[in-house]
Amino acid sequence: MTTTITGAFASMDTIRNTMDDLLACGIDREKIFADSENNELKVMIPDDIEIEVTKIIQRHKPFDMITHHR
């Protein structure tokens, strides 16, 4: 299954820093989407790395985070 994690952040700078951390841990760039209009970051990942990715996103202190399982 696939999980989509969406984090809402206060700034695009924080989103870029979060993206850098996700890329550094091996997440494919094609699986990371930055929405500058809503200051959201979406990451589509396999279920087995959900906990690791959630921890990375939480380190950057999103003010909201939603997880969808498909």
C-alpha positions in Angstrom: 0.0 0.0 0.0 0.9 3.6 -0.4 0.8 6.3 2.2 0.5 10.1 1.5 1.7 12.4 4.3 0.8 16.0 4.1 2.4 18.6 6.3 1.4 22.2 6.6 4.2 24.6 7.4 4.6 28.3 8.2 7.0 29.0 5.3 8.4 27.7 2.1 11.9 27.8 3.6 10.8 25.2 6.1 9.3 23.1 3.3 12.6 23.3 1.4 14.6 22.2 4.5 12.2 19.3 5.1 12.5 18.3 1.4 16.3 18.3 1.7 16.1 16.0 4.7 13.7 13.6 2.9 16.0 13.5 -0.2 19.0 12.9 2.0 17.4 9.8 3.6 16.6 8.4 0.1 13.1 9.5 -0.8 12.8 10.0 -4.5 12.3 13.6 -5.6 9.3 12.4 -7.8 7.5 11.4 -4.6 7.8 14.8 -2.9 5.4 17.7 -3.8 5.6 21.2 -2.5 2.5 23.3 -2.7 3.6 26.9 -2.4 0.1 28.3 -2.5 -0.9 26.5 0.6 2.5 26.0 2.2 2.1 22.2 2.2 4.4 19.4 1.6 3.1 16.0 0.3 5.1 12.9 0.4 3.9 9.6 -1.3 5.7 6.6 0.2 5.3 2.9 0.8 3.7 2.0 4.1 6.9 0.4 5.5 8.8 3.7 5.8 5.9 5.8 7.2 7.3 6.1 10.7 10.7 7.2 9.5 9.2 9.8 7.2 6.8 11.1 9.8 9.6 11.6 12.2 11.6 13.6 9.6 8.6 15.8 8.9 7.8 16.3 12.6 11.4 17.5 13.2 10.5 20.6 11.1 7.4 21.4 13.3 4.5 21.4 10.9 1.4 23.1 12.4 -0.8 20.3 10.9 -0.1 16.9 9.5 -2.4 14.4 7.8 -1.7 10.8 6.8 -3.8 9.0 4.2 -3.4 5.2 3.5 -4.4 3.8 0.1 
